[in-house]
Amino acid sequence: MSVWRKAYWNAFVLWNARYERSLPYWPRERIERIQRRRIQRIIQHAWREVPYYRETMDRLGLRPEDIRTAEDVRLLPIVTKEDYAAAPERFRSERICRSVGVLLDSSGTSGRSNRFYHDPASLFLALAHGRRQMAALRPYLGRTTGFREAIAARPNGVHTQIRRFYQENSWVPPGVELERAFLPVAGATLEEQAAFLNRFRPHGLWGYGSLLGSLFRRIAERGLKIHCPKVVVYGGDAMPPADRELIETEFGIPVFSFYQAVEALHIGFQCELRRGFHLFSDSVVVRVVDEEGRDLPPGRRGRIIISNLVNRATVLLNYRLGDLGRLAAEQCPCGRTLPVLESLEGRDDDMIAMPSGGDVHALVAIEGLRAAPGVVQVQLRQEALTEFTIRAVARGGADRRTAEAAMVEALRRIVGAGASVSVEWYEQIPPDAGGKVKAVVSRCRRPAQTAD
């Protein structure tokens, strides 16, 4: 990689980062002007170079000039993960992917449904956008550069792939680059993990919500002494509310969550108040829709639809991300004017097949299970139509017999009194191959019904 190319991308990041701390406070109309410019550029690009959008727009009688605002993007059909997995090449600019595209694989395997190309500009713009998030952490970290960051995730995941790209294509001056290390996860004992924290002494600890919650809960139960980071930041999956409360009250560490996905990188971040996710609306359009694809008003839970406005390699417009959430009705009191996603509430495919016919979303059952006394975290597994296993984690000293009875009763109220329900207790619910803990695992899912 030439020195000049590295210098170019360094200058690109500095130029795009110059307003990152102030932009979230700009008048919303000013931010929307940036959004409209990027919408028009990505639509022109998609129409010229991306087969799916060129053919779809021709079929619908649309021209690039017909789509100029976030509202206009809704004229395009919703794209599902299944649509993309069936023909990922139709959503790509072959010219860009072949010449400069960077392939990110969120699964760590060859599964093409989780593989997306990004162009270098979109990746370096995401690096600049990181300053927006770091501004919220600065009051706790005391700095935004040169600190120690521990990561609780797979070493070969998307985070590592992106960091490798930055290291190969740009230059970071000494004292600015973060010192990073991975928390030992696979096969490591709790004592080894605690020893790592005491040895590395991170300022910030990043990772999956379920993993970090379990880590601190078990450390508290064992009475182990650790070096406490100044902040904990989670994403990828949910952190049980009881674990978040424990980290903040017993350890005194503020807990933040960032909303990110390989399809769009930065989507939202929590500010100092941590009441929701401030959306990167200048670079990604976020909608919340019902099962028919109609926009829902703030406060109503629905499926999250995104449009990535800056990636010209794999182009995703009106893409159903697979998450459930609610938009906030009011602006955040912190003063930022960015739209706010009030909450993330699981996956839109976390469905249980009902013995009586049809499906019900996991949230209906999970809320009752979590309400059992002493229960911290649950995972519901449907082994057959009327056969369920509840994997559960309890607080130390909890009456497991009482909690087990409460969970079985709560689930049978949903799936029927004749269902077979067993409960398995864990110190830590085993994650899947990607390192996450799903709320529901169903082995008898009916064919998916899409809303589009």
ZAMARGU-4260 file (C-alpha; in steps of 0.2 Angstrom, whole numbers, plus 5000, padded with zeros to 4 digits):
<rodrens>
0) 5000/5000/5000 | 5008/5017/4995 | 5011/5031/5007 | 5001/5042/4996 | 4986/5031/4997
5) 4987/5030/5016 | 4989/5049/5016 | 4973/5051/5005 | 4962/5040/5017 | 4969/5049/5032
10) 4964/5066/5024 | 4947/5059/5020 | 4944/5054/5038 | 4950/5070/5045 | 4939/5080/5032
15) 4923/5070/5036 | 4926/5070/5055 | 4928/5088/5057 | 4909/5090/5061 | 4906/5074/5070
20) 4904/5081/5087 | 4894/5096/5082 | 4883/5088/5068 | 4871/5079/5081 | 4866/5096/5088
25) 4863/5104/5071 | 4845/5109/5066 | 4836/5094/5059 | 4833/5103/5042 | 4852/5104/5040
30) 4855/5086/5043 | 4841/5081/5032 | 4849/5091/5018 | 4864/5080/5019 | 4853/5065/5020
35) 4844/5070/5004 | 4860/5073/4994 | 4866/5056/4999 | 4849/5048/4994 | 4850/5056/4977
40) 4868/5050/4974 | 4865/5032/4980 | 4849/5031/4969 | 4858/5037/4954 | 4872/5024/4957
45) 4860/5010/4960 | 4850/5014/4944 | 4866/5014/4934 | 4876/5000/4942 | 4866/4988/4953
50) 4855/4975/4943 | 4841/4973/4956 | 4837/4992/4958 | 4839/4995/4939 | 4827/4981/4935
55) 4815/4985/4949 | 4814/5004/4945 | 4811/5000/4927 | 4797/4988/4931 | 4789/5001/4943
60) 4791/5015/4930 | 4803/5025/4942 | 4817/5036/4937 | 4831/5042/4948 | 4824/5059/4949
65) 4808/5052/4957 | 4817/5047/4973 | 4824/5062/4981 | 4819/5061/5000 | 4817/5048/5014
70) 4799/5047/5010 | 4802/5043/4992 | 4813/5029/4996 | 4797/5020/5002 | 4792/5018/4983
75) 4805/5004/4982 | 4799/4987/4988 | 4806/4980/5005 | 4820/4968/5003 | 4822/4954/5015
80) 4837/4944/5020 | 4830/4929/5010 | 4829/4940/4995 | 4847/4945/4997 | 4853/4928/5001
85) 4845/4921/4985 | 4855/4932/4974 | 4868/4943/4982 | 4876/4948/4966 | 4860/4957/4960
90) 4863/4970/4974 | 4881/4973/4970 | 4890/4985/4959 | 4901/4973/4950 | 4913/4987/4945
95) 4916/4993/4963 | 4916/4975/4971 | 4929/4969/4958 | 4941/4984/4959 | 4940/4990/4977
100) 4927/4981/4987 | 4930/4974/5004 | 4921/4958/5009 | 4915/4958/5027 | 4908/4941/5033
105) 4898/4943/5049 | 4896/4924/5052 | 4915/4919/5050 | 4909/4905/5038 | 4906/4904/5020
110) 4887/4908/5022 | 4884/4920/5009 | 4868/4927/5017 | 4880/4936/5030 | 4893/4942/5017
115) 4892/4960/5011 | 4905/4971/5001 | 4909/4988/5007 | 4918/5001/4997 | 4933/5010/5005
120) 4924/5027/5007 | 4910/5019/5017 | 4922/5010/5029 | 4932/5026/5032 | 4916/5037/5034
125) 4911/5024/5047 | 4928/5027/5055 | 4924/5046/5055 | 4907/5043/5062 | 4915/5034/5077
130) 4919/5051/5084 | 4901/5054/5086 | 4899/5039/5097 | 4915/5042/5107 | 4909/5060/5111
135) 4896/5052/5122 | 4909/5041/5131 | 4922/5055/5133 | 4915/5061/5150 | 4918/5044/5157
140) 4934/5039/5148 | 4942/5056/5149 | 4948/5054/5132 | 4944/5048/5115 | 4961/5042/5108
145) 4975/5032/5115 | 4966/5022/5128 | 4965/5003/5131 | 4950/4994/5124 | 4946/4976/5128
150) 4935/4966/5116 | 4923/4952/5121 | 4919/4944/5104 | 4926/4932/5091 | 4944/4937/5086
155) 4940/4934/5068 | 4923/4943/5068 | 4918/4959/5058 | 4927/4970/5070 | 4944/4962/5067
160) 4941/4962/5048 | 4937/4981/5048 | 4952/4985/5059 | 4964/4975/5048 | 4957/4985/5033
165) 4961/5002/5042 | 4978/4996/5047 | 4983/4991/5029 | 4975/5007/5021 | 4979/5021/5033
170) 4991/5027/5046 | 4988/5031/5064 | 5000/5042/5074 | 5008/5035/5090 | 4997/5040/5105
175) 4981/5041/5095 | 4979/5022/5091 | 4970/5012/5104 | 4978/4998/5112 | 4967/4983/5109
180) 4966/4965/5116 | 4953/4952/5116 | 4946/4945/5132 | 4948/4926/5132 | 4931/4918/5129
185) 4932/4901/5121 | 4938/4888/5134 | 4943/4901/5146 | 4939/4900/5165 | 4931/4914/5174
190) 4947/4916/5184 | 4957/4918/5168 | 4945/4931/5162 | 4947/4941/5178 | 4966/4939/5177
195) 4965/4946/5160 | 4956/4962/5166 | 4968/4964/5180 | 4983/4962/5169 | 4977/4973/5154
200) 4967/4985/5164 | 4956/4992/5150 | 4948/5009/5150 | 4933/5002/5140 | 4926/4985/5138
205) 4916/4981/5122 | 4907/4965/5117 | 4890/4955/5116 | 4877/4960/5128 | 4874/4943/5134
210) 4892/4938/5136 | 4897/4954/5146 | 4881/4953/5157 | 4886/4935/5161 | 4904/4939/5165
215) 4900/4953/5178 | 4886/4943/5186 | 4898/4928/5188 | 4912/4939/5195 | 4900/4946/5207
220) 4894/4929/5213 | 4911/4922/5215 | 4917/4938/5224 | 4932/4940/5212 | 4942/4956/5212
225) 4944/4964/5195 | 4950/4980/5188 | 4934/4989/5183 | 4934/4998/5166 | 4927/5016/5165
230) 4913/5011/5153 | 4905/4995/5146 | 4898/4995/5129 | 4888/4981/5121 | 4880/4977/5105
235) 4876/4962/5094 | 4863/4955/5106 | 4853/4960/5121 | 4860/4962/5139 | 4848/4956/5152
240) 4841/4971/5162 | 4846/4963/5178 | 4864/4961/5172 | 4865/4980/5167 | 4858/4985/5183
245) 4871/4975/5192 | 4886/4982/5182 | 4880/5000/5185 | 4875/4998/5204 | 4887/4985/5211
250) 4902/4989/5200 | 4898/5007/5197 | 4902/5006/5178 | 4890/5015/5166 | 4884/5004/5152
255) 4881/5010/5134 | 4874/5001/5119 | 4878/5005/5101 | 4867/4999/5087 | 4877/4992/5072
260) 4876/4979/5059 | 4887/4973/5045 | 4874/4979/5032 | 4876/4997/5038 | 4889/4998/5051
265) 4884/5013/5062 | 4865/5014/5064 | 4863/5022/5081 | 4871/5026/5098 | 4866/5030/5115
270) 4871/5047/5122 | 4875/5051/5141 | 4857/5049/5146 | 4855/5031/5138 | 4837/5033/5134
275) 4837/5027/5116 | 4848/5026/5101 | 4852/5042/5091 | 4851/5037/5073 | 4865/5041/5060
280) 4851/5048/5049 | 4863/5057/5038 | 4870/5040/5032 | 4856/5028/5035 | 4837/5030/5034
285) 4828/5020/5047 | 4809/5015/5046 | 4798/5005/5058 | 4784/4996/5049 | 4770/4984/5052
290) 4768/4966/5045 | 4761/4974/5029 | 4776/4986/5027 | 4767/5001/5032 | 4775/5015/5043
295) 4771/5014/5061 | 4770/5030/5072 | 4782/5033/5086 | 4779/5022/5101 | 4773/5007/5091
300) 4784/4991/5090 | 4787/4985/5072 | 4800/4979/5060 | 4816/4989/5057 | 4819/4994/5039
305) 4836/5002/5034 | 4843/5011/5018 | 4862/5012/5018 | 4865/5029/5009 | 4884/5028/5008
310) 4890/5010/5003 | 4891/5009/4984 | 4897/4991/4984 | 4883/4981/4991 | 4868/4993/4989
315) 4854/4990/5002 | 4838/5001/5001 | 4822/4997/5011 | 4831/4982/5018 | 4823/4973/5032
320) 4836/4971/5045 | 4828/4958/5055 | 4826/4968/5071 | 4811/4974/5081 | 4810/4992/5088
325) 4801/5008/5092 | 4804/5026/5086 | 4803/5039/5100 | 4790/5052/5099 | 4801/5066/5107
330) 4818/5073/5105 | 4831/5067/5117 | 4834/5080/5132 | 4852/5079/5129 | 4850/5092/5115
335) 4855/5081/5100 | 4843/5083/5086 | 4845/5066/5078 | 4830/5055/5077 | 4829/5043/5091
340) 4825/5024/5091 | 4817/5022/5108 | 4821/5004/5110 | 4827/4988/5102 | 4816/4973/5106
345) 4822/4957/5099 | 4822/4949/5082 | 4807/4949/5070 | 4810/4931/5066 | 4810/4925/5085
350) 4794/4915/5082 | 4786/4900/5091 | 4775/4888/5081 | 4759/4887/5090 | 4751/4869/5093
355) 4734/4877/5088 | 4741/4884/5072 | 4750/4900/5067 | 4765/4908/5076 | 4767/4920/5091
360) 4782/4931/5093 | 4794/4926/5107 | 4792/4943/5116 | 4774/4936/5121 | 4782/4921/5130
365) 4799/4928/5135 | 4792/4943/5146 | 4782/4930/5157 | 4798/4919/5159 | 4809/4934/5164
370) 4796/4939/5177 | 4799/4923/5187 | 4807/4927/5204 | 4826/4927/5204 | 4827/4924/5185
375) 4841/4935/5176 | 4841/4928/5158 | 4831/4915/5148 | 4832/4906/5131 | 4817/4897/5125
380) 4820/4882/5114 | 4806/4873/5104 | 4811/4856/5101 | 4795/4850/5093 | 4777/4857/5091
385) 4772/4854/5109 | 4790/4851/5117 | 4799/4866/5125 | 4815/4868/5135 | 4818/4884/5145
390) 4836/4888/5148 | 4838/4899/5162 | 4850/4909/5173 | 4846/4914/5191 | 4853/4926/5204
395) 4864/4918/5217 | 4852/4912/5231 | 4836/4912/5221 | 4823/4899/5224 | 4825/4889/5208
400) 4810/4877/5212 | 4798/4892/5214 | 4806/4901/5198 | 4804/4885/5188 | 4786/4882/5193
405) 4782/4901/5188 | 4791/4899/5171 | 4782/4883/5167 | 4765/4890/5171 | 4769/4906/5162
410) 4774/4897/5146 | 4759/4885/5146 | 4747/4899/5147 | 4754/4904/5130 | 4757/4887/5121
415) 4743/4877/5130 | 4742/4867/5145 | 4746/4850/5137 | 4764/4856/5131 | 4779/4847/5138
420) 4790/4860/5147 | 4807/4857/5155 | 4819/4869/5163 | 4838/4868/5162 | 4848/4879/5174
425) 4864/4887/5168 | 4878/4898/5175 | 4880/4905/5157 | 4868/4901/5143 | 4879/4894/5129
430) 4881/4906/5114 | 4879/4901/5096 | 4893/4899/5083 | 4893/4918/5081 | 4895/4921/5100
435) 4877/4928/5102 | 4863/4921/5113 | 4846/4921/5104 | 4830/4923/5114 | 4822/4909/5105
440) 4828/4893/5095 | 4814/4884/5086 | 4816/4868/5077 | 4799/4867/5070 | 4797/4884/5062
445) 4784/4885/5049 | 4788/4893/5032 | 4792/4912/5034 | 4778/4924/5030 | 4785/4940/5023
450) 4777/4957/5024 | 4782/4963/5007
</rodrens>
